Amino acid sequence: RTDMIVNGSSSPAVVEQSHESIKHRDKTVPPQWIHNQTLSLTIRKHILKFLDAEKDISVLKGTLKPGDIIHYVFDRDSTMNISQNLYALLPRTSPLKGKHYRTCAIVGNSGILLNSGCGKEIDTHSFVIRCNLAPVQEYTHDVGTKTDLVTMNPSVIQRAFEDLVNDTWREKLLQRLHSLNGSILWIPAFMAKGGKERVEWVNELILKHHINVRTAYPSLRLLHAVRGYWLTNKVYIKRPTTGLLMYTLATRFCNRIYLYGFWPFPQGPDQNPVKYHYYDSLKYGYMSQASPHTMPLEFKALKVLHHQGALKLTVGPCD
Ligand code: CTP
């Protein structure tokens, strides 16, 4: 692994130190990651000028009613209706209301997690965020199991659950949803057209099977607000990825943020091949020019923040 992302002290219980204390460190020793509390607070404050995670994490029941028409954020000419089921699943209050966590893990889906042995460390964090219903059961040693919030782009239903074509796939999705066991299921339902039916299928399953999840549907302004924040900071992203969205939201309620599974490159720091996802065979072509994401650019920005101590990126094995 490169020396930029060193797991000097891989335990999230890293001791707070001031940056000054390492100024005269021996240059031959890889720098230990040290949390920069002041910078983290400044970033939180700046981001709050664009969005408030507590509010923007979900549209609330009081603000919509069944039958209301929504214009998709990225397809303004297309609309959807708020169904009875979606309305039933809107939270009454923000699932993050008044929440503060000492440490948070955001687990991206890169194959860099394979053989990392990071599962145990990930599970020690106070709040664990995962992306796109990524499986954990078969990968616990590398990714852990604790899940406090998991995202679900509607496209996941097609990609990972074969659009529920038969009972087997329906059952698979049901099992995954049951395993969430009280965590927040975050569904960007209003972003792009095309996902309406998939969102409705999931809503229906949750209600019909009394699945114990706390659903959240991000606000209409969230994506543009997040993009606005990063553009203002000269990070010229096209459309923020789920991972970047989660980091941006987490700054509001997490004191220290640890990122795992962020590595949008086919070769690892050791030049060995790295799978795009740790759990499927999706290829890197998927994020070519056609993709609305600019992952390597995002990664560069996250790397800078790692160096500054605002977040900790882990791309190597955990001790
Ligand atoms: N990620 C990464 N490197 C990879 C794969 C993923 O850094 N090789 C990070 C990205 O931040 C990504 C997150 O992990 O958003 C979750 O991965 P994935 O499910 O692939 O998310 P998206 O690509 O954002 O999903 P979509 O294309 O459906 O929006």
Boltz pocket constraint, residues with backbone or C-beta under 6 A from the ligand:
constraints:
  - pocket:
      binder: B
      contacts: [[A, 107], [A, 108], [A, 109], [A, 110], [A, 111], [A, 131], [A, 132], [A, 153], [A, 155], [A, 240], [A, 241], [A, 242], [A, 243], [A, 244], [A, 261], [A, 262], [A, 263], [A, 264], [A, 265], [A, 275], [A, 276], [A, 277], [A, 293], [A, 295]]
      max_distance: 6.0
